[in-house]
Amino acid sequence: MSEPPARPGRYGERKTAMFFQKKLKRVMTDPKKAEERFAKTLEEAPLEKGDRLAMILAALAVFIPALLGIFAVIALVLYFFFFRHF
């Protein structure tokens, strides 16, 4: 598939760019090959003893602050709608 021609914009010609477009195209065109490549990479460098725990801790370090932020926004909205007296 070829890319659509660039449209002239306010500052002349521009191309739309997408991050990781080559990787996305490689994975989306043949998922079976991508799965085989992943399995081969995993065989070459298998997980070590503490890797699973490290991945879980890294995920928690990302998700817990995000969840706390979401809960704070919800609590603030509830405060302004129900508990604030004028």
DSSP file (Angstrom, degrees, kcal/mol; ACC not computed):
  #  RESIDUE AA STRUCTURE BP1 BP2  ACC     N-H-->O    O-->H-N    N-H-->O    O-->H-N    TCO  KAPPA ALPHA  PHI   PSI    X-CA   Y-CA   Z-CA
    1    1 A M              0   0    0      0, 0.0     2,-0.2     0, 0.0     0, 0.0   0.000 360.0 360.0 360.0 132.7    0.0    0.0    0.0
    2    2 A S        -     0   0    0      1,-0.1     0, 0.0     3,-0.0     0, 0.0  -0.615 360.0-103.7 -94.2 156.6    1.4    3.4   -0.9
    3    3 A E        -     0   0    0     -2,-0.2     3,-0.1     1,-0.1    -1,-0.1  -0.461  40.5-103.9 -74.6 147.9    1.0    6.5    1.2
    4    4 A P        -     0   0    0      0, 0.0    -1,-0.1     0, 0.0     3,-0.1  -0.371  48.5 -89.6 -67.3 152.8   -1.5    9.1    0.2
    5    5 A P        -     0   0    0      0, 0.0     2,-0.1     0, 0.0    -3,-0.0  -0.308  48.8 -98.7 -63.9 148.1   -0.1   12.2   -1.5
    6    6 A A        -     0   0    0     -3,-0.1     9,-0.2     1,-0.1     7,-0.0  -0.431  35.9-134.7 -68.2 137.5    0.9   15.0    0.9
    7    7 A R        -     0   0    0      7,-0.5     7,-1.0    -2,-0.1     2,-0.3  -0.738  20.7-112.0 -93.1 140.9   -1.7   17.8    1.1
    8    8 A P  E     -A   13   0A   0      0, 0.0     5,-0.2     0, 0.0     2,-0.1  -0.536  44.6-178.5 -69.9 135.4   -0.6   21.3    0.9
    9    9 A G  E >   -A   12   0A   0      3,-3.1     3,-1.3    -2,-0.3     4,-0.0  -0.363  46.2 -70.6-118.0-162.0   -1.2   23.0    4.2
   10   10 A R  T 3  S+     0   0    0      1,-0.3     3,-0.1    -2,-0.1     0, 0.0   0.845 132.7  37.6 -64.2 -34.8   -0.8   26.4    5.8
   11   11 A Y  T 3  S-     0   0    0      1,-0.4    -1,-0.3     0, 0.0     2,-0.2  -0.067 124.1 -91.6-109.5  32.4    3.0   26.1    5.7
   12   12 A G  E <  S-A    9   0A   0     -3,-1.3    -3,-3.1     2,-0.0    -1,-0.4  -0.612  83.3  -2.6  95.6-157.6    3.4   24.3    2.4
   13   13 A E  E     +A    8   0A   0     -5,-0.2     2,-0.3    -2,-0.2    -7,-0.0  -0.440  65.8 178.2 -74.6 142.5    3.6   20.6    1.9
   14   14 A R        -     0   0    0     -7,-1.0    -7,-0.5    -2,-0.1     2,-0.4  -0.990  19.2-144.8-142.7 151.3    3.5   18.3    4.9
   15   15 A K        -     0   0    0     -2,-0.3     2,-0.5    -9,-0.2    -9,-0.0  -0.921  23.3-121.8-114.4 142.2    3.5   14.6    5.5
   16   16 A T        -     0   0    0     -2,-0.4     2,-0.4     2,-0.0    -2,-0.0  -0.708  32.9-162.9 -81.3 131.7    1.6   12.9    8.2
   17   17 A A        -     0   0    0     -2,-0.5     2,-0.4     4,-0.0     0, 0.0  -0.907   9.4-163.8-118.4 143.6    3.9   11.0   10.5
   18   18 A M    >   -     0   0    0     -2,-0.4     3,-1.2     0, 0.0     2,-0.1  -0.993  26.7-115.4-127.5 132.9    3.1    8.3   12.9
   19   19 A F  T 3  S+     0   0    0     -2,-0.4     5,-0.1     1,-0.3    -2,-0.0  -0.381  98.0   6.3 -64.5 140.5    5.5    7.1   15.6
   20   20 A F  T 3> S+     0   0    0      1,-0.1     4,-2.5     3,-0.1    -1,-0.3   0.797  80.4 152.0  59.9  33.0    6.7    3.5   15.2
   21   21 A Q  H <>  +     0   0    0     -3,-1.2     4,-2.5     1,-0.2     5,-0.2   0.878  69.0  51.2 -64.4 -38.2    4.9    3.2   11.8
   22   22 A K  H  > S+     0   0    0      2,-0.2     4,-2.3     1,-0.2    -1,-0.2   0.925 112.2  46.3 -64.8 -43.4    7.4    0.5   10.6
   23   23 A K  H  > S+     0   0    0      2,-0.2     4,-2.3     1,-0.2     5,-0.2   0.917 113.3  49.2 -64.8 -42.0    6.9   -1.6   13.7
   24   24 A L  H  X S+     0   0    0     -4,-2.5     4,-2.8     1,-0.2     5,-0.2   0.916 112.1  47.8 -63.3 -43.4    3.2   -1.3   13.5
   25   25 A K  H  X S+     0   0    0     -4,-2.5     4,-1.9     1,-0.2    -1,-0.2   0.897 111.2  51.6 -64.5 -39.8    3.1   -2.2    9.8
   26   26 A R  H  X S+     0   0    0     -4,-2.3     4,-0.9     1,-0.2    -2,-0.2   0.892 115.7  40.7 -65.1 -40.0    5.4   -5.2   10.5
   27   27 A V  H  < S+     0   0    0     -4,-2.3     7,-0.2     1,-0.2    -2,-0.2   0.900 116.3  48.0 -75.8 -41.2    3.1   -6.5   13.3
   28   28 A M  H  < S+     0   0    0     -4,-2.8    -2,-0.2    -5,-0.2    -1,-0.2   0.775 104.9  58.5 -75.3 -25.4   -0.2   -5.8   11.7
   29   29 A T  H  < S+     0   0    0     -4,-1.9    -1,-0.2     1,-0.3    -2,-0.2   0.905 126.9   7.5 -73.1 -38.8    0.6   -7.3    8.3
   30   30 A D     X  +     0   0    0     -4,-0.9     4,-1.8    -5,-0.2     3,-0.3  -0.713  60.9 178.7-144.8  91.2    1.4  -10.8    9.6
   31   31 A P  H  > S+     0   0    0      0, 0.0     4,-2.4     0, 0.0     5,-0.2   0.808  83.2  60.9 -64.4 -28.6    0.7  -11.4   13.3
   32   32 A K  H  > S+     0   0    0      2,-0.2     4,-2.1     1,-0.2     5,-0.1   0.925 106.3  45.7 -64.7 -43.5    1.8  -15.0   13.1
   33   33 A K  H  > S+     0   0    0     -3,-0.3     4,-2.5     2,-0.2    -1,-0.2   0.895 111.9  52.1 -64.9 -39.7    5.3  -14.0   12.0
   34   34 A A  H  X S+     0   0    0     -4,-1.8     4,-2.2    -7,-0.2    -2,-0.2   0.898 109.5  49.8 -63.4 -39.6    5.4  -11.3   14.8
   35   35 A E  H  X S+     0   0    0     -4,-2.4     4,-2.4     2,-0.2    -1,-0.2   0.901 110.6  49.4 -65.5 -40.8    4.4  -14.0   17.3
   36   36 A E  H  X S+     0   0    0     -4,-2.1     4,-2.4     2,-0.2    -2,-0.2   0.900 110.2  50.7 -65.0 -40.7    7.1  -16.3   16.1
   37   37 A R  H  X S+     0   0    0     -4,-2.5     4,-2.4     2,-0.2    -2,-0.2   0.900 110.9  49.3 -62.8 -40.4    9.7  -13.5   16.3
   38   38 A F  H  X S+     0   0    0     -4,-2.2     4,-2.4     2,-0.2    -2,-0.2   0.919 111.0  49.0 -65.0 -43.5    8.6  -12.8   19.8
   39   39 A A  H  X S+     0   0    0     -4,-2.4     4,-2.0     1,-0.2    -2,-0.2   0.897 111.4  50.2 -63.2 -39.7    8.9  -16.4   20.8
   40   40 A K  H  X S+     0   0    0     -4,-2.4     4,-2.0     2,-0.2    -2,-0.2   0.914 111.1  48.4 -64.8 -42.6   12.4  -16.6   19.2
   41   41 A T  H  X S+     0   0    0     -4,-2.4     4,-2.0     1,-0.2    -2,-0.2   0.892 110.7  51.4 -64.2 -39.3   13.5  -13.5   21.1
   42   42 A L  H  < S+     0   0    0     -4,-2.4    -1,-0.2     1,-0.2    -2,-0.2   0.852 109.4  50.4 -66.7 -34.7   12.1  -15.0   24.4
   43   43 A E  H  < S+     0   0    0     -4,-2.0    -1,-0.2     1,-0.2    -2,-0.2   0.877 109.9  50.3 -68.8 -37.2   14.0  -18.2   23.8
   44   44 A E  H  < S+     0   0    0     -4,-2.0    -2,-0.2     1,-0.3    -1,-0.2   0.869 127.5  22.3 -69.9 -36.8   17.2  -16.4   23.2
   45   45 A A  S  < S-     0   0    0     -4,-2.0    -1,-0.3    -5,-0.1    -2,-0.1  -0.709  86.3-168.1-131.3  81.0   16.9  -14.3   26.4
   46   46 A P        -     0   0    0      0, 0.0     2,-0.1     0, 0.0    -3,-0.1  -0.184  34.0 -86.7 -69.5 163.2   14.6  -16.1   28.8
   47   47 A L        -     0   0    0     -5,-0.1     2,-0.1     1,-0.1    -5,-0.0  -0.434  43.9-139.3 -67.6 140.2   13.2  -14.5   31.9
   48   48 A E    >>  -     0   0    0     -2,-0.1     3,-1.0    -3,-0.1     4,-0.5  -0.311  33.5 -84.9 -92.3-177.2   15.4  -14.8   34.9
   49   49 A K  T 34 S+     0   0    0      1,-0.2     3,-0.3     2,-0.1     4,-0.3   0.881 123.9  32.8 -60.4 -45.3   14.3  -15.5   38.5
   50   50 A G  T 3> S+     0   0    0      1,-0.2     4,-2.0     2,-0.1    -1,-0.2   0.340  91.4  96.0 -96.3   7.7   13.4  -11.9   39.6
   51   51 A D  H <> S+     0   0    0     -3,-1.0     4,-2.3     1,-0.2     5,-0.2   0.890  81.3  52.0 -67.6 -39.4   12.1  -10.6   36.3
   52   52 A R  H  X S+     0   0    0     -4,-0.5     4,-2.1    -3,-0.3    -1,-0.2   0.924 111.4  47.1 -64.8 -43.3    8.4  -11.3   36.8
   53   53 A L  H  > S+     0   0    0     -4,-0.3     4,-2.6     1,-0.2    -1,-0.2   0.894 110.7  53.1 -63.2 -39.9    8.5   -9.5   40.2
   54   54 A A  H  X S+     0   0    0     -4,-2.0     4,-2.2     1,-0.2    -2,-0.2   0.890 109.0  49.0 -63.5 -39.1   10.4   -6.6   38.6
   55   55 A M  H  X S+     0   0    0     -4,-2.3     4,-2.2     2,-0.2    -1,-0.2   0.894 111.5  49.3 -67.6 -38.9    7.7   -6.3   35.9
   56   56 A I  H  X S+     0   0    0     -4,-2.1     4,-2.4     2,-0.2    -2,-0.2   0.926 112.0  47.9 -65.9 -44.1    4.9   -6.3   38.4
   57   57 A L  H  X S+     0   0    0     -4,-2.6     4,-2.2     1,-0.2    -2,-0.2   0.887 111.2  51.0 -64.4 -38.3    6.6   -3.6   40.5
   58   58 A A  H  X S+     0   0    0     -4,-2.2     4,-1.0     2,-0.2    -1,-0.2   0.902 110.4  49.4 -64.9 -40.0    7.2   -1.5   37.4
   59   59 A A  H  X S+     0   0    0     -4,-2.2     4,-2.9     1,-0.2     3,-0.5   0.909 110.8  49.9 -65.2 -41.0    3.5   -1.8   36.5
   60   60 A L  H  X S+     0   0    0     -4,-2.4     4,-2.3     1,-0.2    -2,-0.2   0.883 105.3  57.1 -64.4 -37.1    2.5   -0.8   40.0
   61   61 A A  H  < S+     0   0    0     -4,-2.2    -1,-0.2     1,-0.2    -2,-0.2   0.772 114.8  39.4 -64.6 -24.4    4.8    2.2   39.9
   62   62 A V  H  X S+     0   0    0     -4,-1.0     4,-1.0    -3,-0.5    -2,-0.2   0.887 120.7  39.9 -88.3 -46.1    2.9    3.4   36.8
   63   63 A F  H  X S+     0   0    0     -4,-2.9     4,-2.8     1,-0.2     5,-0.2   0.837 104.8  62.1 -80.6 -33.9   -0.7    2.5   37.7
   64   64 A I  H  X S+     0   0    0     -4,-2.3     4,-2.6    -5,-0.2     5,-0.2   0.937 106.1  44.9 -63.2 -47.6   -0.9    3.4   41.3
   65   65 A P  H  > S+     0   0    0      0, 0.0     4,-2.1     0, 0.0    -1,-0.2   0.891 114.4  51.0 -62.5 -35.3   -0.2    7.2   40.9
   66   66 A A  H  X S+     0   0    0     -4,-1.0     4,-2.2     2,-0.2    -2,-0.2   0.932 111.7  46.3 -65.5 -44.1   -2.6    7.2   37.9
   67   67 A L  H  X S+     0   0    0     -4,-2.8     4,-2.8     1,-0.2     5,-0.2   0.896 110.6  52.8 -65.4 -39.8   -5.3    5.6   40.0
   68   68 A L  H  X S+     0   0    0     -4,-2.6     4,-2.1    -5,-0.2    -1,-0.2   0.896 109.2  50.5 -62.4 -38.7   -4.7    7.9   42.9
   69   69 A G  H  X S+     0   0    0     -4,-2.1     4,-2.1     2,-0.2    -2,-0.2   0.908 110.7  48.6 -63.6 -42.5   -5.1   10.9   40.5
   70   70 A I  H  X S+     0   0    0     -4,-2.2     4,-2.4     1,-0.2    -2,-0.2   0.927 112.1  48.5 -64.2 -44.5   -8.4    9.5   39.2
   71   71 A F  H  X S+     0   0    0     -4,-2.8     4,-2.6     1,-0.2    -1,-0.2   0.868 109.4  53.6 -63.7 -35.5   -9.7    8.9   42.7
   72   72 A A  H  X S+     0   0    0     -4,-2.1     4,-2.3     2,-0.2    -1,-0.2   0.908 109.2  48.0 -65.2 -41.4   -8.7   12.4   43.7
   73   73 A V  H  X S+     0   0    0     -4,-2.1     4,-2.4     2,-0.2    -2,-0.2   0.920 112.7  48.7 -65.0 -42.9  -10.6   13.9   40.7
   74   74 A I  H  X S+     0   0    0     -4,-2.4     4,-2.6     1,-0.2    -2,-0.2   0.923 111.8  49.1 -62.8 -43.4  -13.6   11.8   41.6
   75   75 A A  H  X S+     0   0    0     -4,-2.6     4,-2.4     1,-0.2    -1,-0.2   0.894 110.8  50.6 -63.1 -39.7  -13.4   12.9   45.3
   76   76 A L  H  X S+     0   0    0     -4,-2.3     4,-2.3     2,-0.2    -1,-0.2   0.904 110.9  48.4 -65.0 -41.8  -13.1   16.5   44.3
   77   77 A V  H  X S+     0   0    0     -4,-2.4     4,-2.0     2,-0.2     5,-0.2   0.930 112.1  49.1 -64.0 -45.0  -16.1   16.3   42.0
   78   78 A L  H  X>S+     0   0    0     -4,-2.6     4,-2.6     1,-0.2     5,-0.8   0.900 110.0  52.4 -61.3 -40.2  -18.1   14.6   44.8
   79   79 A Y  I  X>S+     0   0    0     -4,-2.4     4,-1.2     1,-0.2     5,-1.2   0.943 111.3  45.5 -60.3 -48.2  -17.1   17.3   47.2
   80   80 A F  I  <5S+     0   0    0     -4,-2.3    -1,-0.2     1,-0.2    -2,-0.2   0.817 119.2  41.5 -68.8 -29.8  -18.2   20.1   45.0
   81   81 A F  I  <5S+     0   0    0     -4,-2.0    -2,-0.2    -5,-0.2    -1,-0.2   0.846 132.1  12.7 -85.2 -34.2  -21.5   18.5   44.1
   82   82 A F  I  <5S+     0   0    0     -4,-2.6    -3,-0.2    -5,-0.2    -2,-0.2   0.767 126.3  37.9-117.2 -31.2  -22.6   17.1   47.5
   83   83 A F  I  <<S+     0   0    0     -4,-1.2     2,-0.5    -5,-0.8    -3,-0.2   0.536  84.4  98.6-108.6  -7.7  -20.6   18.4   50.4
   84   84 A R      < -     0   0    0     -5,-1.2     2,-0.5     2,-0.0    -4,-0.0  -0.705  57.1-155.6 -86.7 126.8  -20.0   22.0   49.7
   85   85 A H              0   0    0     -2,-0.5    -2,-0.0     1,-0.1    -3,-0.0  -0.863 360.0 360.0-103.6 134.5  -22.3   24.4   51.4
   86   86 A F              0   0    0     -2,-0.5    -1,-0.1     0, 0.0    -2,-0.0   0.458 360.0 360.0 -85.6 360.0  -22.9   27.9   49.9
